[in-house]
Amino acid sequence: MTENQKLLRELEQRKTELRREQLELASKELTDESKARLQAIAAETMDIETRAEIVSAAILADDEAQTIHVGGHDAENRERLELRSRATVTGYIEAALRGTSLTGAESELAQEIGLPGNSIPTELWDIPAQPEQRAVTPAPSTVGVNLQPLQPMVFAPSIHSHLMIDMPSVPSGTFASGTLTTAPTAAAKAKGNAVPNTAAAFTVSTTKARRVGGAVDFSLEDIANVGAQNFEGIIREAISLVLSAELDNQIINGNGTAPNISGMFQQLTDAAAPAAGVETYDRLLAIALGGIDGLWSTELSHIGLTVGVDTYKIAWQKFRDNNASLGEESFGAFAKKSLAGFMTNSRMPAKASHIQTGILCRKGRTGLRTAVLPHWGSLSINDPGYGDMGLKGQSRFTVSTLIADKVILVQPSAYAEVKFRVST
């Protein structure tokens, strides 16, 4: 174990200790002293999370450097990373607007990856848009044989990271993921007796590609007036947002009927309807505690909740009793600091018959893939430029990407559907 790994473990242990202390203080009547302590805990927790992110990045860099050393691709990958740093999304869009072929770094990168001229490599989102630094070749310790990150930044605004859904870039062909579904057994036996002999079994899930896309309007005047360097950030954000909105909808609500993918709710077991009456603080807490299974979550800080907008609002209005005499903190505030995540998303289902559905995510087993939705590594752009838009020098780009036809729940036990009664 490296020094960085040891430090990260110490930070995680300290964070766990602080969460336990938070829960203990929150369960008692609050005093001025305990309030001050809670504020101190919150500040220390924020500091730990910042330090942990830095250490994790250092560990990742160490791992990538080791991969390069073993694979022997130092020069090849440094050259590709340098090429990628010179290429811009704006270059691809501008070529499409003008109806000309790609040139320069954009052309070289497209040829290197083997993409057609109307495609933008998603790996361009892996690095910040900093044109003034393009001449600098990164040190070998920051380069990996596989230049694709596990979760590309083009999908960063999406909900997938909150639900621990990996989005790796995959080459052409069917993607398959195997999960051990029948594990070998063990038992204590007396002398001379045979131990259990159970064959392990794997279940393999395969996926096919489905297209997700949206439209973005641009014109040559936009690039000229704003400036290519500044326009790069604008164009990246526009494409990210237009794709992320529909991606969220498919991840959460996809019903599996083409062209929709099979999303989370399509695959999770339906939860039982909650009892009569709008949720209370204690009922909300019981739902969160119900997610602790001793395997994928061993404490409350391992539970993440993604809920509908109505549920999220209700949570911030519910105290321990209607007069808040048993505590000045709402369940929403408690959940934000005590759970592994408490958030809403506009794509979460609206309430139906006073009930709203959410997703509970057990995050206690780090380092294990729990769900995956691969994508095929590029964004295609189509420029109609017809009719009035063409006469005005405007273009409506259809930006599309290929993703798997279902979210593969590699570890289904890490997830559960939950329901809340938000009105009467």
Secondary structure, 3 states (H helix, E strand, C coil): CCHHHHHHHHHHHHHHHHHHHHHHHHCCCCCHHHHHHHHHHHHHHHHHHHHHHHHHHHHHHHHHHHHHHHHCCHHHHHHHHHHHHHCCHHHHHHHHHHCCCCCHHHHHHHHHHCCCCCEEEHHHHHCCCCHHHCCCCCCHHHCCCCCCCCCCHHHCCCHHHCCCEECCECCCCCEEEEEEEECCCCCCCCCCCCCCCCCCEEEEEEECEEEEEEEEEEEHHHHHHHCHHHHHHHHHHHHHHHHHHHHHHHHHHCECCCCCCECHHHHCCCCCCCCCCCCCHHHHHHHHHCCCCCCCCCCHHHEEEEECHHHHHHHHHCCCCCCCCCCCCCHHHHHHHHCCEEEECCCCCCCECCEEEEEEEECCCCCCCCEECCEEEEEEEECCCCHHHHHCCEEEEEEEEEEECECECCCHHHEEEEEEECCC
